[in-house]
Amino acid sequence: MSTTQEKSMQQIRFPLNEAEREWLRREEEKAGKKLEEYPKDKAYGMCFACGEDNPVGLHLHFFHVPDGQMAFFTPKPEHQSYNGRMHGGLITVLLDEVMGNYLFTKEGIPAYTARIDLRFREPIEIGSTIKCEAKEIKRKGRLVMMEGKIINPGGSVAAEAISHMMLETKA
């Protein structure tokens, strides 16, 4: 097996499910091109949101979109609070991660959440695939203001956030 094939096999350790692949296909059709998936950074394999080495993690895959980033997620029964509804804390994790990971992939250094303001608009049903989006709004030095949204399958906004993120000091 070639190194490229081995790398591909590692990246599909936790592949997108069928509904996530279909939503990605529609997004690529809208964009008129294949959307690039950001490679996983082995140094952060235990990250709860995106790490490939974390057995209980969310295993997010991030895709480059103009001026931002997106990911898909399908909550399972272990992600619920009230029956059939995704836990709000995990919704917060998704928003925080898509915004922070965008900066990490753009800058190559970690970004830490200094403040996050959330608004929950609609419940997210267990088993429904959602889209997580992030884009940069403005920056001043190391402080970056980000916007994040979670979109339900029908296109409505389930949750949204504005985050102030501090980029780690470059060594």
C-alpha positions, -999 to +999 in steps of 0.1 A: +000+000+000+014+034-010+019+063+015-010+082-002-033+052+002-023+048+039-030+085+045-064+081+028-072+051+049-063+071+081-086+100+071-116+077+066-112+061+101-144+080+109-158+089+075-188+111+068-221+092+068-244+090+038-265+120+048-234+141+055-219+131+021-251+140+004-252+175+020-215+179+010-224+169-026-251+196-027-227+222-013-202+213-039-228+216-066-238+250-053-201+261-053-195+246-087-164+227-075-152+201-052-147+215-017-113+208-001-113+189+032-088+202+057-063+174+067-064+162+103-035+174+124-020+144+142-007+166+170-043+171+181-056+136+177-074+136+211-093+168+203-129+161+214-144+177+184-122+166+155-095+142+168-092+109+151-077+092+182-105+102+206-128+072+208-157+092+222-151+124+201-173+140+175-149+132+146-157+164+126-145+169+091-139+205+080-142+219+045-130+251+031-157+275+018-152+311+006-144+333+037-149+304+061-153+268+070-180+242+073-186+208+088-214+184+091-226+164+121-253+138+128-261+136+165-266+101+180-286+091+211-256+096+233-256+133+223-290+141+236-304+159+266-342+156+266-354+127+246-348+132+209-330+165+212-293+173+210-277+186+242-271+224+242-236+220+255-226+199+226-242+224+202-219+250+218-190+227+212-198+224+175-200+262+171-168+268+192-149+242+172-159+253+137-150+289+145-117+280+163-107+254+137-111+279+109-086+302+125-063+272+132-063+262+096-059+297+084-032+308+108-015+275+117-017+283+154-043+276+180-070+302+188-087+302+222-122+314+229-122+346+250-160+351+248-188+334+230-224+346+228-249+320+217-285+320+206-304+288+204-333+291+179-346+257+172-340+222+186-317+198+167-332+164+165-312+133+172-304+115+139-308+146+117-277+159+099-268+195+105-243+219+089-219+240+110-206+272+094-180+297+105-167+329+090-144+357+102-161+390+108-132+413+119-099+413+137-077+436+157-043+423+163-046+388+178-083+392+187-106+378+160-144+381+159-160+350+144-196+341+134-209+306+136-242+290+126-258+256+128-282+249+100-310+223+103-318+200+074-346+222+062-323+252+060-334+270+092-308+283+117-308+261+148-282+280+167-258+309+161-229+325+179-205+354+178-171+345+193-141+366+202-111+344+198-075+351+208-048+337+185-019+321+204+013+341+203+036+329+175+069+316+189 
